[in-house]
């Protein structure tokens, strides 16, 4: 790598009554600083802070959400990555940024691991735990790289001087290194987020076990696969699930409570990324969309403010509508709504009138079926009433005309106005334009259940997969309904069913593109379900292009290889 950035922002770790990470910027650190207890702690906090460049801003979000079977381009979306157009090239900024962030903080983690042995004046158990945290973070950064790009540069040691040469290691070697790091981390980390003294957002053995199970599962679907990968994925995931008595982990009874604002440290959460209200530590205050900000509350928000009776608000977010759901997602994946709560607990379908503007009036004569309170020439609704409703199914025109509020059915969804993902809503922001300060949930136990199910199914044991699918589906049932109506049998299981179930459970959680690549279904399902991208997606798109910045920076030795056909 030509450019080595050691630290951008680091955090100081303090224990207070609220037990949060209090963040303070510091100057660029020298390699020698790693060899002091103070520098070691600062370096580890910097390695954590690097995740805020991925979970929250638009780059990683765009690479994982756009151009899948779940979401297509919103009116303000990235055309290249949503549609796989000819403008999507190795120079595309989202691609280069994620590559850069991962390698920046891999180098930070390398500095921690390489220099731990020479640090004096630090308790040995604390040091071992902190090295375990660094190895967990390093494994996570490398896992992102190998999923997006395949063969990548494998830097195992700290680089304290710039270099102009680089090579790509086989992804088999990268996977081996990731697994080695995770096994080492599991051995020394606290058991779970509920272990005494573990702050929110810190690495634990439970988070590392979940990641290890996913790594085995992903490698099993790659050219680097090993014969026991599916078995290892299943064994690791089920071991974590079965540890609930000692770890305090478990599925929440209510799917909707998993992403409830203020509940991001619930018993289902394995690892989350912490954000802060202090914008000085999130990115440059000179930028409107600060680079490290959590913008996920805005990126799904439609242009609701252009509709009658509506104006922008903190509750509904600043409309950055980057993507909208595909019709497959709303009409097929979430078609069952009698027993399954997840559609109504995943999407906002109702907007309440918050402005006395452009409110329509009743016609004269009144349409058949109009409510008894309707009067010709009078407003159809007022502030506090429903202004927009997206029922998620078609309605007869006559019924729509008789409804006082605006009804938008699936056939009328447009890039500017469609159902909105609510998992990241943040009502505590300082103003309507402010980013979110909510923690972002990265790994949670429901995904562990689905990893176990997929691993068993792919290993030819569908009967072993069923209990884990059913546990997630039963939890999603309406409390007043029959949970058994949600259960399936082994004969119902297919890879498509598992992917559909992952959409119902994990929609919008920044995993979909990776899920489709892992299962070999990206091309087929995008061509089936994404009308923006189906004509453009090609075989080469199952890997991201090596960033042009990396190729240009490799000026010594062999040219840095590009992925095939890019």
C-alpha positions in Angstrom: 0.0 0.0 0.0 1.5 3.3 -0.9 -0.2 5.5 1.6 -0.2 4.4 5.2 -2.5 6.3 7.5 -2.0 5.2 11.1 -4.6 7.1 13.0 -7.4 9.4 12.0 -9.4 9.6 15.2 -8.8 7.8 18.5 -10.8 7.5 21.6 -9.9 7.5 25.3 -11.7 4.9 27.3 -13.2 6.0 30.6 -15.7 4.4 33.0 -18.4 6.7 34.1 -21.9 6.4 35.4 -23.3 5.9 31.9 -20.5 3.5 30.9 -19.9 4.9 27.4 -16.9 5.4 25.3 -15.8 9.1 25.7 -14.0 10.2 22.6 -11.1 12.6 22.3 -9.0 13.4 19.3 -5.2 13.1 19.5 -2.3 13.8 17.1 -0.8 11.3 14.7 0.9 8.6 16.7 4.4 7.3 16.1 5.1 3.5 16.0 7.0 3.9 19.3 3.8 5.1 20.9 2.3 1.6 20.6 4.9 0.4 23.0 3.5 2.4 25.9 0.4 1.5 27.9 -1.1 4.9 27.0 -0.4 4.4 23.3 -1.6 0.9 23.2 -4.9 1.9 24.6 -5.2 4.8 22.2 -4.3 2.6 19.3 -7.0 0.0 20.3 -9.6 2.8 20.6 -8.6 4.1 17.1 -9.0 0.6 15.7 -12.6 0.6 17.1 -13.3 4.1 15.8 -12.4 3.0 12.3 -15.6 1.0 12.1 -17.5 4.3 12.1 -16.2 4.9 8.6 -18.0 1.7 7.5 -21.2 1.4 9.6 -23.0 4.7 9.3 -21.8 6.6 6.2 -22.8 5.9 2.6 -19.9 3.9 1.2 -20.3 0.5 2.9 -24.1 1.0 2.9 -24.1 1.5 -0.9 -21.9 -1.6 -1.5 -24.1 -3.9 0.6 -27.6 -2.6 0.0 -27.8 -1.1 -3.6 -28.1 -3.3 -6.7 -29.6 -6.4 -4.9 -32.9 -8.2 -5.1 -34.1 -6.1 -2.1 -33.5 -2.5 -3.2 -33.2 -0.5 -6.3 -32.4 3.1 -7.0 -34.2 5.9 -5.2 -34.4 9.3 -6.7 -31.2 10.5 -5.0 -29.4 7.1 -5.3 -26.1 6.1 -6.8 -26.9 5.1 -10.4 -23.6 3.2 -11.0 -23.9 0.8 -8.1 -27.6 0.5 -8.2 -27.8 -0.4 -11.8 -24.3 -1.8 -12.6 -24.0 0.8 -15.3 -20.9 1.5 -17.5 -20.1 4.3 -15.1 -19.3 1.7 -12.4 -15.6 1.4 -12.7 -12.5 0.8 -10.6 -12.5 4.6 -10.0 -15.9 4.5 -8.3 -15.4 6.3 -5.0 -17.5 4.0 -2.7 -15.3 1.1 -3.7 -12.0 2.9 -3.1 -13.1 4.3 0.2 -14.1 1.0 1.8 -10.7 -0.6 0.7 -8.8 2.4 2.2 -10.6 2.3 5.5 -10.1 -1.4 6.0 -6.3 -1.3 5.3 -5.9 1.9 7.4 -7.2 0.2 10.5 -5.7 -3.2 9.7 -2.4 -1.5 10.0 -3.5 0.0 13.3 -4.4 -3.5 14.6 -1.1 -4.9 13.3 0.7 -2.2 15.4 -1.1 -3.4 18.4 -0.5 -7.1 17.9 3.2 -6.6 17.0 4.1 -4.4 19.9 2.1 -5.9 22.8 4.9 -8.1 24.0 7.3 -5.1 24.8 4.8 -3.1 26.8 5.6 -2.9 30.5 3.5 -1.7 33.4 0.2 -3.3 32.1 -1.6 -6.2 33.7 -0.9 -9.3 31.6 -4.6 -10.4 31.5 -5.7 -7.0 30.4 -3.0 -7.0 27.7 -4.1 -10.4 26.4 -7.7 -9.2 26.2 -6.8 -6.1 24.3 -4.7 -8.1 21.8 -7.8 -10.3 21.4 -9.9 -7.3 20.7 -7.3 -6.1 18.1 -7.4 -9.6 16.4 -11.2 -9.6 16.3 -11.2 -6.2 14.7 -8.4 -7.1 12.2 -10.3 -10.3 11.3 -13.5 -8.3 10.7 -11.7 -5.8 8.4 -10.1 -8.6 6.4 -13.4 -10.4 6.2 -14.9 -7.3 4.5 -12.0 -7.2 2.0 -12.0 -10.9 1.1 -15.8 -10.9 0.5 -15.7 -7.9 -1.8 -12.5 -8.5 -3.6 -11.4 -12.1 -3.3 -7.6 -12.2 -3.4 -6.3 -9.2 -1.5 -3.1 -7.9 0.0 -2.3 -9.7 3.3 -0.4 -7.4 5.6 0.3 -9.4 8.8 2.7 -6.8 10.4 2.7 -3.1 11.1 4.0 -0.9 8.4 5.7 2.2 9.8 7.0 3.5 6.4 5.2 4.0 3.1 5.7 1.3 0.5 5.1 1.5 -3.3 4.9 -2.2 -3.9 2.1 -4.7 -3.1 0.9 -8.1 -4.1 -2.4 -10.0 -3.8 -2.5 -13.1 -1.6 -4.7 -16.0 -2.4 -8.0 -15.7 -0.6 -7.4 -19.1 1.0 -4.4 -17.6 2.9 -6.6 -14.6 3.9 -9.3 -16.9 5.2 -6.8 -18.9 7.2 -5.4 -15.7 8.7 -8.9 -14.5 9.6 -9.8 -17.8 11.3 -6.5 -17.9 13.2 -7.2 -14.4 14.5 -10.7 -15.3 15.6 -9.8 -18.4 17.4 -7.1 -16.5 19.3 -9.6 -13.8 20.1 -12.3 -16.3 21.4 -9.7 -17.7 23.8 -9.1 -14.5 25.6 -12.2 -12.2 25.2 -15.0 -11.8 27.8 -17.8 -14.3 27.1 -20.5 -11.9 26.0 -21.7 -8.2 26.1 -23.3 -9.1 29.4 -20.1 -10.0 31.1 -19.3 -7.6 34.0 -17.3 -4.6 32.9 -17.9 -5.0 29.1 -18.7 -1.6 27.6 -21.2 -1.3 24.6 -19.4 -1.9 21.3 -16.5 -3.9 22.8 -15.5 -7.2 21.3 -16.5 -10.4 23.1 -16.0 -14.1 22.5 -19.7 -14.3 21.5 -19.2 -11.7 18.7 -16.0 -13.5 17.6 -17.9 -16.9 17.5 -20.7 -15.4 15.4 -18.1 -13.9 13.0 -16.2 -17.2 12.9 -19.3 -19.1 12.0 -20.1 -16.6 9.2 -16.5 -16.8 7.9 -16.7 -20.6 7.7 -20.1 -20.4 5.9 -18.7 -17.8 3.5 -15.5 -19.6 2.7 -17.6 -22.8 2.0 -19.2 -20.9 -0.9 -15.9 -19.7 -2.3 -13.1 -21.1 -4.4 -11.1 -21.4 -1.1 -13.7 -23.8 0.4 -12.6 -26.7 2.7 -14.6 -29.9 3.1 -15.5 -29.2 6.7 -16.5 -25.6 6.4 -20.2 -26.1 6.6 -19.8 -28.5 9.5 -17.6 -26.0 11.3 -20.0 -23.1 10.6 -22.9 -25.2 12.0 -20.9 -26.3 15.1 -19.7 -22.8 15.9 -23.1 -21.1 15.4 -24.9 -23.8 17.5 -22.3 -23.6 20.3 -23.0 -19.9 20.6 -26.8 -20.4 20.5 -26.6 -23.1 23.1 -24.5 -21.0 25.5 -27.4 -18.7 26.4 -27.5 -19.9 30.0 -24.0 -18.6 30.6 -23.8 -15.7 28.3 -27.2 -14.1 28.9 -27.9 -14.0 25.2 -31.2 -14.9 23.5 -33.8 -13.9 20.9 -36.0 -11.1 22.1 -39.7 -12.3 22.2 -40.7 -9.3 20.0 -39.0 -8.7 16.6 -39.9 -5.1 16.7 -38.1 -4.5 20.0 -34.7 -5.6 18.5 -34.3 -2.2 16.8 -36.3 -0.1 19.2 -34.6 3.2 19.8 -32.7 3.1 23.0 -32.7 -0.7 23.1 -29.6 -1.3 21.1 -27.9 -3.3 24.0 -30.6 -5.9 24.3 -30.0 -9.6 24.9 -29.9 -10.4 21.1 -27.1 -8.0 20.2 -23.6 -9.4 19.8 -21.8 -6.4 18.5 -22.6 -2.8 17.7 -20.8 0.3 16.5 -21.0 3.3 18.8 -21.6 6.8 17.4 -21.3 10.1 19.2 -23.2 13.3 19.4 -20.0 15.3 19.1 -19.5 16.0 15.4 -15.9 17.0 15.9 -15.1 13.3 16.3 -17.3 12.0 13.5 -15.7 13.8 10.6 -14.8 17.2 9.3 -17.2 19.9 10.5 -16.6 21.7 7.2 -18.5 18.9 5.3 -22.3 18.8 5.2 -22.4 15.0 5.1 -19.6 14.3 7.6 -17.7 11.3 6.6 -18.0 9.3 9.8 -21.6 10.3 10.6 -24.4 7.8 11.1 -26.6 8.7 8.2 -28.7 5.6 8.2 -31.7 7.4 9.6 -31.8 9.5 6.4 -30.7 7.2 3.6 -34.1 5.4 3.3 -36.3 8.5 3.9 -38.5 9.4 0.8 -39.5 12.9 -0.2 -42.5 12.9 2.0 -42.2 16.6 2.5 -43.4 17.2 -1.0 -46.8 15.6 -0.2 -50.0 17.4 1.0 -50.0 18.1 4.7 -46.3 17.2 5.2 -43.0 19.0 6.0 -39.6 17.8 7.0 -39.3 16.7 10.6 -36.8 15.0 13.0 -39.2 12.1 13.3 -39.3 11.2 9.6 -35.8 12.2 8.7 -34.0 14.2 6.0 -35.0 12.7 2.7 -31.9 11.2 1.2 -33.8 8.4 -0.5 -30.9 6.4 -1.9 -32.9 3.2 -2.5 -36.4 2.0 -2.5 -37.7 -1.6 -2.1 -38.1 -3.8 -5.1 -41.6 -5.1 -5.8 -40.3 -8.5 -5.0 -39.3 -7.5 -1.5 -42.6 -5.9 -0.6 -45.0 -8.1 -2.6 -43.3 -11.5 -2.4 -40.8 -11.7 0.4 -43.1 -10.0 2.8 -46.3 -11.2 1.3 -47.5 -13.1 4.4 -48.7 -10.5 6.9 -51.5 -12.4 8.6 -49.1 -14.3 10.9 -45.8 -12.6 10.3 -45.2 -9.2 12.0 -42.0 -8.3 10.2 -43.3 -6.3 7.3 -45.1 -3.9 9.6 -42.2 -3.7 12.0 -39.6 -3.2 9.3 -41.3 -0.5 7.1 -43.0 2.8 7.8 -46.3 2.8 5.9 -48.1 5.8 7.5 -47.1 9.5 7.8 -49.1 11.8 10.0 -50.0 15.3 8.8 -47.6 17.9 10.3 -48.2 21.0 8.2 -51.2 23.0 7.1 -50.3 23.0 3.5 -51.8 21.8 0.2 -54.4 19.7 2.1 -56.9 18.6 -0.5 -60.6 19.2 -0.1 -63.6 16.9 -0.6 -65.3 17.1 -4.0 -68.9 18.0 -4.6 -70.6 15.6 -4.9 -68.8 13.4 -2.4 -67.4 10.1 -3.8 -69.3 7.0 -2.9 -68.1 5.5 0.4 -66.7 8.8 1.8 -66.7 8.9 5.6 -69.8 10.4 7.3 -67.8 13.4 8.5 -66.8 14.4 5.0 -68.2 17.7 3.7 -67.9 19.1 0.2 -65.2 21.8 -0.1 -63.8 21.0 3.4 -60.2 19.7 4.0 -60.0 15.9 3.9 -57.7 15.8 6.9 -55.9 18.1 9.4 -52.6 18.1 11.4 -52.5 15.0 13.6 -54.5 12.9 11.1 -53.0 10.4 8.6 -51.7 12.2 5.5 -50.1 9.3 3.6 -50.8 5.6 3.8 -49.0 2.8 1.9 -51.0 -0.3 2.6 -48.6 -2.6 0.8 -51.3 -4.1 -1.4 -53.5 -2.8 -4.3 -56.8 -1.1 -3.6 -59.7 -0.3 -6.0 -59.7 3.3 -7.3 -63.1 3.9 -5.9 -61.9 2.9 -2.5 -58.9 5.2 -2.8 -61.0 8.1 -3.8 -63.3 7.6 -0.8 -60.3 7.6 1.6 -59.5 11.0 3.3 -55.7 10.6 3.2 -53.4 9.9 0.3 -53.2 6.2 -0.5 -50.1 4.9 -2.4 -50.3 1.3 -3.5 -47.4 -0.8 -4.7 -48.2 0.0 -8.4 -47.7 3.7 -7.6 -44.4 3.5 -5.8 -41.9 5.8 -7.4 -38.2 6.5 -6.8 -39.1 9.5 -4.6 -41.8 7.8 -2.6 -42.0 4.3 -1.3 -42.2 2.3 2.0 -39.4 3.4 4.3 -37.1 1.2 6.4 -37.5 2.1 10.1 -34.8 0.1 11.8 -32.5 3.2 12.0 -35.0 5.9 13.0 -33.6 8.4 15.5 -35.9 10.9 17.2 -33.2 12.1 19.6 -31.3 14.1 17.0 -30.7 17.8 17.7 -32.4 18.9 14.5 -33.9 17.6 11.3 -30.6 17.7 9.4 -28.4 16.2 12.2 -27.0 12.7 11.8 -28.0 9.8 14.1 -26.1 9.1 17.3 -27.7 5.7 17.8 -25.4 2.6 17.9 -25.6 0.5 14.8 -26.3 -3.2 15.3 -23.8 -5.2 13.3 -24.1 -8.8 14.6 -27.2 -10.2 16.3 -28.2 -13.7 17.5 -31.1 -14.1 15.0 -28.4 -14.1 12.2 -26.5 -16.8 14.2 -29.6 -19.0 14.0 -29.9 -18.4 10.2 -26.2 -19.1 9.8 -26.7 -22.4 11.6 -29.7 -23.2 9.3 -27.9 -22.4 6.1 -24.8 -24.3 7.1 -26.9 -27.4 7.9 -28.9 -27.2 4.7 -25.9 -26.7 2.5 -24.2 -29.7 4.3 -27.2 -31.8 3.2 -28.9 -31.9 6.5 -32.2 -29.9 6.1 -33.8 -31.6 9.1 -31.1 -30.1 11.3 -31.7 -26.6 9.8 -35.5 -26.6 10.6 -35.3 -25.9 14.3 -33.2 -22.8 13.8 -35.4 -21.4 11.0 -38.5 -22.1 13.1 -37.1 -20.4 16.2 -36.7 -17.1 14.2 -40.1 -17.5 12.5 -42.0 -18.3 15.7 -40.5 -15.1 17.3 -41.9 -13.1 14.3 -45.5 -14.2 14.8 -48.2 -12.0 16.2 -48.7 -12.6 19.9 -52.4 -13.1 19.4 -51.9 -15.5 16.6 -50.7 -19.1 16.3 -46.9 -19.3 16.3 -47.1 -22.8 14.8 -48.6 -21.3 11.6 -45.1 -19.8 11.0 -43.3 -23.2 11.3 -41.9 -25.0 8.3 -40.8 -28.6 7.6 -37.6 -29.9 6.0 -39.5 -30.4 2.7 -40.1 -26.6 2.6 -36.4 -25.7 2.7 -34.6 -24.5 -0.4 -31.7 -22.1 -0.8 -34.2 -19.5 -2.1 -36.4 -20.0 1.0 -33.4 -19.4 3.2 -32.5 -16.2 1.3 -36.1 -15.1 1.5 -36.1 -15.7 5.2 -32.9 -13.7 5.6 -34.6 -10.8 3.8 -37.6 -10.9 6.1 -35.4 -11.0 9.2 -32.3 -8.9 8.2 -33.7 -6.5 5.6 -31.6 -3.3 5.4 -28.9 -4.6 7.9 -26.1 -4.1 5.4 -25.6 -7.7 4.5 -27.7 -8.5 1.4 -25.1 -8.1 -1.4 -22.7 -10.3 0.6 -25.5 -12.9 1.2 -26.2 -13.2 -2.5 -22.5 -13.5 -3.5 -21.9 -16.1 -0.7 -24.7 -18.3 -2.0 -23.9 -17.8 -5.7 -27.3 -16.1 -6.3 -26.4 -12.5 -7.0 -26.7 -12.7 -10.8 -29.8 -14.8 -10.9 -31.8 -13.0 -8.2 -30.9 -9.5 -9.4 -32.0 -10.4 -12.9 -35.3 -11.8 -11.6 -36.2 -9.0 -9.1 -34.3 -5.7 -9.7 -35.7 -3.9 -12.8 -33.0 -1.2 -12.6 -30.1 -3.7 -12.7 -31.3 -6.8 -14.4 -30.1 -5.8 -17.9 -26.6 -4.6 -16.8 -25.3 -7.1 -14.2 -22.6 -9.4 -15.5 -20.4 -12.2 -14.3 -17.6 -9.7 -13.3 -19.9 -8.1 -10.7 -19.7 -10.9 -8.2 -16.5 -9.2 -7.1 -15.8 -5.5 -6.7 -13.1 -4.0 -8.9 -9.7 -3.4 -7.3 -9.7 0.4 -6.7 -7.8 2.4 -9.3 -6.1 4.3 -6.5 -4.5 1.0 -5.3 -3.4 0.1 -8.8 -2.0 3.6 -9.4 -0.2 3.6 -6.1 1.7 0.4 -6.9 4.7 1.8 -8.8 7.4 -0.6 -7.7 7.5 -4.2 -8.9 4.7 -6.0 -10.7 1.5 -4.1 -11.6 -1.2 -4.7 -9.0 -3.6 -7.2 -10.6 -7.2 -6.2 -11.4 -10.1 -8.6 -10.9 -11.2 -10.5 -14.1 -13.0 -8.5 -16.8 -12.8 -5.2 -15.0 
